[in-house]
Amino acid sequence: MSDQREAIRSNAKYLRNVRPIDPEEICEYVEGSPHPAVVRQHLREDAALLGLIERDDGTFVPVGDEPVRPLRGPVERFPAAYERRLEDALADRYGPNWEGGASGDLLRSTIRRFKADYLEGRPVEYDEDVAAGYAIYHLPGYYAAIQYALDDLADRGLLGRNLRVLDIGAGVGGPALGLCDYLSDDALLEYHAIEPSAAADVFEDLLGATGRNVHPTVHRTTAEAFDPSAAVGADGDGPGDGFDPTAPDDGFDLVLACNVLSELDDPAAVARSFLETLAPAGTFLAMAPADKNTSIELREVERNLEGERLWDRDALPVEAADEDDDPAAHRRGEVTVYGPAVRLWPDETPSDRGWSFDVRPDLDVPGFQRRLDEAAPADDEKHAPGEFVNVDVQFSYSLLRLDGRRRIEMALETSEWAKMAEMDRHVTNRIDLVAAKLSRSLSGDDGSDGSSGGSRSGRSDGGTNPLFKISDGSEAVDHYAVVTTETALNRPLLEADYGDVCSFEGALALWNDDEEAYNLVVDEETIVDRVA
């Protein structure tokens, strides 16, 4: 480290607790009186180490301790600043009229090809054209989806304003951009991306539109080959100086694995290795598209990792006194499912197929999707209007932690509630149970929960009656709640959000031979309450 840089850093460490740090002031205290622009650049590069954010007036102040607040409403659109960046990148590669002619035909055929490869389970090779097509088609939906998943953390005050993040398989950057915009302007983000493909070129263009307090590094390597020490400034000059993601008392606050696990040869092994880089109170957030294969695979990885002890309990720092009656304290150091899946019964884990996903309101159609779709030639027999518009926000996700915490901490008893693992005992009886709502309506009728889930599950037994996947974390086969008669007393099920836990009194348990699943009929005799 240069003497000049060390002097700038030392002055910043002193002034950060006294007054806002002004580069024009610090330059007077440093030998050689470097230009304020030089001081400002050094402060930006060391911001993550020093815990500083840059303000609009060009001064630097310590980042606050308050947690990030959850969303106040739905994500409505993909931001115009990112739209312009992407369209500029497309124009640079294909020309200003990139949506037409040979380039437009190439992009449309590329999108068709990688969609078909994906649905048929074939690997997708990410060259420059695939990266461009992927950005056009998938970027907006991924941008929105992660923000809803982050709400599960922010809602409990578990997302700080000073974040170190590792993004495995960042792709063209949808989740990263969503994370950047989810955080407020006064948050500090040290962000490391792992992306070996041509998608990283698109991503780096888009990163230029993020805020001044986002400090990104893109590591162009595979997840399997990535060395966590690459996030550490080995010579003392890097933004990660003093940060060791392999130590029990250090690590990333958030590790992302979004829409990538299905592309790995051994997703559970890769996820396990990156769980070891988590901070003691950090979160591993995995996401997958809502389709059957990738959603189920995500849940399989979650269940494969659950309960593994990655750190000795005594090696982890204790932020609060461990109480003998605190279930989370006994899980510290073990991989714990925080959410949205639940574990409501002690020592029980589910073994059903695990296909569950959330659905949120569609986005406004981005201009670049509309341009490509409307420019399709009239003689293109494969094209139907809207083929290249993708504004659905449907996704599966899993939140894993090492501090033992769960979003819903509950221990049910069989003397009070029916257990899904024993549902065969209750068929044709009315029962009381507690379960989490793990879907929007799957019947095509959304009831009154604000989102249409369609019938992506493949189930049709609900007819036009609202149909929801439910879980208590003990089930070996799928369970669904079917609302045959809506009343004021069972309406809380329709109003509950994805992941909310509800109590059911007087639900009728039935077995569905066609679907090989249990139906819990919710009718005029059933009372449903949301559990806080």
C-alpha positions in Angstrom: 0.0 0.0 0.0 1.4 3.4 -0.9 2.2 6.0 1.8 -0.3 8.4 0.2 -3.1 5.9 0.3 -2.4 4.9 3.9 -2.4 8.6 4.9 -5.8 9.1 3.2 -7.2 6.1 4.9 -5.9 7.1 8.3 -7.4 10.6 8.0 -10.7 9.1 6.9 -10.7 6.7 9.9 -10.2 9.7 12.2 -12.7 12.0 10.6 -15.5 9.5 10.1 -16.5 9.8 13.8 -16.1 13.6 13.8 -17.7 15.1 10.7 -18.4 14.3 7.0 -15.2 13.4 5.2 -14.5 16.0 2.5 -11.8 15.0 -0.1 -10.9 18.7 -0.4 -10.1 18.8 3.3 -8.2 15.6 3.4 -5.9 16.6 0.6 -4.5 19.3 2.8 -3.4 16.7 5.5 -1.6 14.4 3.1 2.0 14.9 2.1 2.2 16.2 -1.5 -1.3 17.6 -1.4 -2.9 15.2 -3.9 -5.7 16.5 -6.0 -9.2 16.1 -4.4 -10.2 13.9 -7.3 -7.4 11.5 -6.3 -8.5 11.5 -2.7 -12.1 10.9 -3.7 -11.1 7.9 -5.9 -9.1 6.3 -3.0 -12.0 6.8 -0.7 -14.4 5.2 -3.2 -12.1 2.2 -3.5 -11.8 1.8 0.3 -15.4 2.6 1.0 -16.4 -1.0 1.8 -13.4 -1.4 4.1 -14.1 1.9 5.9 -17.8 1.5 6.0 -18.4 4.8 4.2 -21.1 5.9 1.8 -20.7 8.8 -0.7 -23.4 11.5 -0.5 -24.7 13.8 -3.3 -22.5 16.6 -2.1 -19.3 14.5 -2.6 -18.6 14.0 1.1 -18.4 10.6 2.8 -20.1 9.5 6.0 -20.4 6.2 7.9 -23.1 3.8 6.7 -26.1 3.6 9.1 -26.9 0.6 11.3 -30.6 0.5 10.6 -31.8 -2.6 8.6 -33.2 -2.2 5.1 -37.0 -1.8 4.9 -39.2 -4.2 2.9 -40.9 -3.2 -0.3 -43.9 -0.9 0.0 -45.6 -2.1 -3.1 -45.2 -4.3 -6.2 -42.3 -4.0 -8.6 -44.0 -2.4 -11.6 -41.4 -2.0 -14.3 -37.8 -2.6 -15.3 -36.1 0.8 -14.8 -35.6 3.1 -17.8 -31.9 3.6 -16.9 -31.2 -0.1 -17.4 -33.4 -0.3 -20.5 -31.2 2.4 -22.1 -28.0 0.7 -21.1 -29.2 -2.6 -22.6 -30.5 -1.0 -25.8 -27.2 0.9 -26.2 -25.3 -2.4 -25.8 -27.6 -4.0 -28.4 -27.0 -1.1 -30.8 -23.3 -1.3 -30.3 -23.2 -5.0 -31.3 -26.0 -5.2 -33.9 -26.6 -1.7 -35.1 -29.2 1.0 -34.2 -32.0 -1.1 -35.8 -31.0 -4.2 -34.0 -34.5 -5.5 -33.8 -35.0 -5.7 -37.6 -33.3 -7.4 -40.5 -30.7 -10.2 -40.0 -29.9 -9.2 -36.4 -33.5 -9.3 -35.3 -34.0 -12.7 -37.0 -30.8 -13.9 -35.2 -32.0 -12.7 -31.8 -35.5 -14.2 -32.2 -34.1 -17.6 -33.3 -31.6 -17.5 -30.5 -34.3 -16.9 -27.9 -36.4 -19.7 -29.4 -33.5 -22.1 -29.3 -32.4 -21.5 -25.7 -36.0 -21.7 -24.5 -36.4 -25.1 -26.3 -33.0 -26.3 -24.9 -34.0 -25.2 -21.4 -37.4 -26.9 -21.5 -35.9 -30.1 -22.8 -33.1 -30.2 -20.2 -30.3 -29.5 -22.6 -27.4 -27.3 -21.5 -27.3 -23.8 -22.8 -24.0 -22.4 -24.1 -23.7 -18.7 -23.4 -22.1 -17.0 -26.4 -22.6 -13.2 -27.1 -25.8 -13.8 -29.0 -27.3 -16.0 -26.3 -26.3 -13.5 -23.7 -28.0 -10.7 -25.6 -31.2 -12.8 -26.1 -31.2 -13.9 -22.5 -31.0 -10.2 -21.4 -33.9 -9.2 -23.6 -36.1 -12.1 -22.5 -35.2 -12.8 -18.9 -33.6 -9.7 -17.3 -36.8 -7.9 -16.3 -38.5 -10.9 -14.6 -35.3 -11.8 -12.6 -34.9 -8.2 -11.6 -38.3 -8.2 -10.0 -38.3 -11.7 -8.5 -35.3 -11.3 -6.2 -36.8 -8.2 -4.6 -39.8 -10.2 -3.4 -37.6 -12.9 -2.0 -35.5 -10.3 -0.1 -38.7 -9.1 1.6 -38.6 -12.3 3.7 -35.4 -11.1 5.2 -36.1 -7.3 5.4 -39.5 -8.0 7.0 -37.6 -9.5 10.0 -34.8 -6.9 10.1 -32.3 -9.3 8.7 -31.0 -7.3 5.8 -28.4 -4.7 6.9 -27.4 -1.5 5.1 -23.8 -2.6 5.0 -23.7 -5.7 2.8 -21.1 -8.0 1.4 -22.7 -10.1 -1.3 -21.4 -13.0 -3.4 -23.5 -13.9 -6.6 -22.8 -17.3 -8.0 -23.5 -17.4 -11.7 -24.6 -13.8 -12.0 -25.5 -14.1 -15.7 -26.6 -10.9 -17.3 -27.3 -9.4 -13.9 -31.1 -9.4 -13.3 -30.9 -10.4 -9.6 -27.9 -8.1 -9.0 -29.7 -5.1 -10.4 -32.8 -6.0 -8.4 -30.7 -6.2 -5.2 -29.0 -2.8 -6.0 -32.4 -1.1 -6.4 -33.9 -2.8 -3.4 -31.3 -1.2 -1.2 -31.7 2.5 -0.4 -29.3 5.1 -1.6 -27.7 5.3 1.9 -26.8 1.5 1.9 -23.3 0.2 1.1 -22.9 -2.8 -1.1 -19.7 -4.7 -1.7 -20.7 -7.0 -4.5 -18.8 -10.0 -6.0 -20.1 -11.8 -9.0 -19.0 -15.1 -10.4 -19.7 -15.4 -14.1 -17.4 -17.1 -16.7 -19.5 -16.6 -19.8 -20.1 -13.8 -22.3 -23.1 -12.8 -20.1 -20.6 -11.0 -18.0 -20.0 -8.4 -20.8 -23.7 -7.5 -20.8 -23.7 -7.4 -17.0 -20.7 -5.1 -16.7 -22.4 -2.6 -19.1 -25.5 -2.6 -16.9 -23.5 -2.3 -13.7 -22.5 1.2 -14.9 -26.0 2.4 -14.2 -26.0 1.4 -10.5 -25.5 3.8 -7.6 -22.2 5.3 -6.4 -22.3 3.2 -3.2 -22.3 -0.1 -5.1 -18.8 -1.5 -5.4 -18.8 -4.4 -7.8 -16.2 -7.0 -8.8 -16.8 -9.6 -11.5 -14.8 -12.8 -11.2 -14.7 -14.4 -14.6 -14.4 -18.0 -13.5 -16.8 -20.9 -12.8 -18.4 -21.5 -9.4 -16.4 -24.7 -9.0 -13.1 -23.0 -9.7 -13.8 -19.8 -7.6 -11.4 -19.2 -4.7 -13.1 -17.2 -1.9 -9.8 -15.6 -1.1 -10.2 -13.7 -4.4 -12.6 -11.5 -2.5 -9.8 -10.5 -0.2 -7.4 -7.7 -1.0 -4.2 -9.8 -0.6 -1.9 -6.9 -1.0 -3.8 -4.7 1.4 -5.1 -2.5 -1.4 -8.3 -4.3 -2.3 -11.8 -3.3 -1.1 -11.9 -6.6 0.8 -8.8 -5.9 2.9 -9.2 -7.5 6.3 -12.2 -9.6 5.1 -11.9 -13.4 5.3 -15.0 -15.3 4.0 -13.6 -18.6 5.1 -13.3 -17.7 8.8 -16.1 -18.7 11.2 -16.5 -15.2 12.5 -16.5 -13.5 9.0 -18.0 -14.1 5.6 -20.6 -12.8 3.2 -23.9 -11.4 4.5 -25.7 -12.7 1.4 -24.8 -15.4 -1.1 -27.0 -15.6 -4.2 -27.5 -18.6 -6.4 -30.2 -17.4 -8.8 -31.3 -19.5 -11.7 -28.0 -21.4 -11.8 -28.2 -24.5 -9.7 -29.9 -26.5 -12.5 -26.9 -25.7 -14.7 -24.4 -27.3 -12.3 -23.2 -30.9 -12.4 -23.4 -31.2 -8.6 -25.6 -28.3 -7.3 -25.7 -29.5 -3.7 -21.9 -29.8 -3.5 -21.4 -26.3 -4.9 -24.1 -24.8 -2.6 -22.5 -26.5 0.4 -19.1 -25.0 -0.5 -20.5 -21.5 -0.7 -22.5 -21.9 2.5 -19.2 -22.1 4.2 -18.4 -18.6 3.1 -21.5 -17.1 4.9 -21.2 -14.8 7.8 -22.6 -16.2 11.1 -25.8 -14.3 10.6 -25.8 -14.4 6.7 -28.2 -15.9 4.3 -27.9 -18.2 1.3 -30.6 -17.3 -1.2 -31.2 -19.7 -4.0 -33.8 -19.1 -6.7 -35.1 -21.0 -9.7 -37.7 -20.6 -12.4 -41.2 -21.8 -11.5 -41.3 -24.7 -13.9 -41.6 -28.2 -12.5 -38.1 -29.6 -13.0 -36.0 -26.6 -11.8 -38.4 -25.9 -8.9 -38.3 -29.4 -7.6 -34.5 -29.6 -8.0 -34.1 -26.4 -5.9 -36.2 -28.0 -3.1 -34.1 -31.2 -3.4 -30.9 -29.2 -2.9 -32.5 -27.5 0.1 -33.4 -30.8 1.7 -30.1 -32.4 0.9 -28.3 -29.6 2.8 -30.6 -29.2 5.7 -29.2 -30.2 9.0 -25.5 -30.4 7.9 -23.2 -28.9 10.5 -20.7 -26.6 8.7 -19.3 -24.9 11.8 -18.9 -26.0 15.4 -21.4 -24.1 17.5 -18.7 -22.9 19.9 -16.7 -21.4 17.0 -19.4 -19.0 16.1 -19.7 -15.6 17.8 -22.8 -15.2 20.0 -24.7 -12.0 19.5 -27.2 -12.8 22.2 -27.2 -15.2 25.1 -28.1 -18.8 24.1 -31.1 -19.9 26.0 -31.8 -23.6 26.7 -35.4 -23.2 25.5 -34.4 -21.3 22.3 -34.7 -23.8 19.3 -32.5 -21.6 17.1 -29.7 -21.8 19.6 -29.4 -25.5 19.3 -29.2 -25.3 15.5 -26.4 -22.8 15.4 -23.8 -23.9 12.9 -26.2 -26.2 11.1 -27.8 -25.5 7.7 -31.3 -24.4 8.6 -34.2 -23.7 6.2 -35.3 -20.1 7.1 -38.1 -20.0 4.5 -40.4 -19.9 2.7 -40.8 -23.7 3.3 -41.7 -24.4 6.9 -40.9 -27.0 9.6 -43.8 -26.8 12.0 -43.3 -30.2 13.7 -40.2 -31.0 15.7 -37.8 -33.4 14.0 -39.9 -33.7 10.9 -38.9 -32.8 7.3 -41.0 -33.1 4.1 -40.4 -35.7 1.4 -43.1 -34.7 -1.1 -42.0 -33.6 -4.6 -41.7 -30.0 -3.3 -43.0 -28.1 -6.3 -44.0 -24.7 -5.0 -43.5 -21.2 -6.4 -44.7 -17.7 -5.9 -46.5 -15.5 -8.5 -46.4 -11.7 -8.5 -48.0 -9.0 -10.7 -46.8 -8.8 -14.3 -44.3 -6.0 -15.1 -45.0 -3.3 -17.7 -43.6 -4.5 -21.1 -40.1 -3.2 -21.5 -39.4 -1.3 -24.8 -36.7 -3.7 -26.0 -39.1 -6.7 -25.7 -41.8 -4.8 -27.6 -39.4 -3.7 -30.3 -38.1 -7.3 -30.9 -41.6 -8.8 -30.9 -43.2 -6.2 -33.2 -40.4 -6.4 -35.7 -40.9 -10.1 -36.4 -41.5 -10.5 -40.2 -45.1 -11.0 -41.3 -44.1 -14.2 -43.1 -42.7 -15.7 -39.9 -45.1 -18.6 -39.4 -43.7 -19.5 -36.0 -44.4 -16.1 -34.5 -47.4 -15.2 -32.5 -47.9 -11.7 -31.0 -46.2 -11.5 -27.6 -43.8 -14.4 -28.2 -40.8 -12.3 -27.2 -42.6 -10.5 -24.4 -41.8 -12.0 -20.9 -43.2 -10.0 -18.0 -44.3 -12.8 -15.8 -42.8 -12.8 -12.3 -43.0 -16.5 -11.2 -40.2 -18.0 -9.2 -39.2 -20.6 -6.6 -36.7 -19.7 -3.8 -35.0 -21.0 -0.7 -33.4 -19.1 2.2 -30.8 -21.0 4.2 -29.0 -19.8 7.3 -26.4 -21.0 9.8 -27.6 -19.2 12.9 -30.6 -21.6 13.5 -33.2 -19.0 12.7 -36.4 -19.7 10.9 -38.9 -17.2 9.5 -41.7 -19.2 11.2 -40.6 -20.8 14.5 -43.3 -23.2 15.7 -43.5 -26.6 17.4 -46.9 -28.2 17.0 -48.3 -31.1 19.1 -50.4 -33.9 17.8 -52.8 -33.6 20.7 -54.0 -30.3 19.2 -53.4 -30.5 15.5 -53.4 -33.1 12.7 -50.0 -33.8 11.2 -49.7 -34.1 7.4 -47.4 -37.1 7.8 -50.3 -39.0 9.3 -53.0 -37.7 7.0 -54.1 -41.2 5.9 -55.6 -41.6 9.4 -57.9 -38.6 8.9 -59.3 -39.2 5.4 -63.1 -38.4 5.3 -62.9 -36.7 8.7 -63.0 -33.0 9.5 -59.7 -32.0 11.2 -57.8 -29.1 12.6 -54.3 -28.4 11.2 -51.7 -25.7 10.8 -50.0 -25.2 7.5 -48.2 -22.6 5.3 -49.7 -21.4 2.1 -47.1 -22.2 -0.6 -48.8 -21.1 -3.8 -51.1 -18.6 -5.3 -54.3 -20.2 -6.6 -53.4 -23.1 -8.9 -56.9 -23.5 -10.4 -57.0 -20.4 -12.6 -59.2 -18.6 -10.1 -57.1 -16.4 -7.9 -59.9 -15.9 -5.3 -59.0 -12.6 -3.8 -55.3 -12.9 -3.1 -54.3 -10.3 -5.8 -52.3 -12.6 -8.1 -53.3 -15.2 -10.7 -51.3 -18.4 -10.3 -52.8 -19.9 -13.4 -52.7 -23.7 -13.5 -48.9 -24.2 -13.9 -49.0 -27.1 -11.4 -50.8 -29.2 -13.9 -53.7 -29.8 -11.4 -57.2 -29.3 -12.6 -59.2 -31.0 -9.8 -60.0 -27.6 -8.2 -62.1 -26.6 -11.2 -62.9 -22.9 -10.7 -62.5 -23.2 -7.0 -59.4 -21.6 -5.5 -56.8 -24.2 -4.9 -53.6 -23.7 -2.9 -50.6 -25.9 -2.1 -50.1 -26.1 1.7 -47.4 -27.6 3.9 -46.6 -28.2 7.5 -43.1 -29.6 6.8 -43.9 -33.2 7.6 -45.7 -34.4 4.4 -44.6 -37.2 2.2 -47.1 -36.4 -0.6 -48.6 -33.1 -1.8 -51.4 -31.5 0.2 -53.8 -28.9 -1.3 -56.5 -26.7 0.2 -59.6 -26.4 -2.0 -62.0 -23.6 -1.2 -65.4 -24.9 -2.3 -67.5 -22.3 -0.4 -66.0 -18.9 0.5 -67.2 -17.3 3.8 -66.0 -14.5 6.0 -64.6 -17.1 8.4 -62.4 -18.9 5.8 -61.5 -15.8 3.7 -58.1 -15.4 5.5 -56.8 -18.2 3.4 -57.5 -16.3 0.2 -56.0 -13.1 1.7 -52.9 -14.8 3.0 -49.6 -14.1 1.2 -47.2 -16.8 -0.1 -45.4 -18.4 2.9 -48.0 -17.2 5.5 -49.0 -19.8 8.1 -52.7 -20.4 8.7 -54.7 -22.5 11.1 -57.6 -24.6 9.7 -60.5 -25.7 11.9 -63.0 -28.2 10.5 -61.3 -28.9 7.1 -62.5 -32.0 5.4 -59.6 -34.4 4.5 -60.0 -36.3 1.3 -57.7 -38.4 -0.9 -57.5 -37.6 -4.6 -56.6 -40.7 -6.6 -56.1 -38.9 -9.9 -53.6 -36.5 -8.4 -52.2 -38.8 -5.8 -52.5 -36.0 -3.3 -54.6 -35.0 -0.3 -57.2 -32.4 -0.6 -58.3 -30.4 2.4 -61.7 -29.1 1.6 -62.4 -25.6 3.0 -66.2 -24.9 3.0 -68.9 -23.2 5.1 -67.9 -25.3 8.1 -64.2 -24.4 8.0 -62.6 -21.6 9.9 -59.2 -20.3 8.8 -57.0 -17.8 10.6 -53.6 -16.4 9.8 -51.0 -17.2 12.5 -48.8 -14.3 13.4 
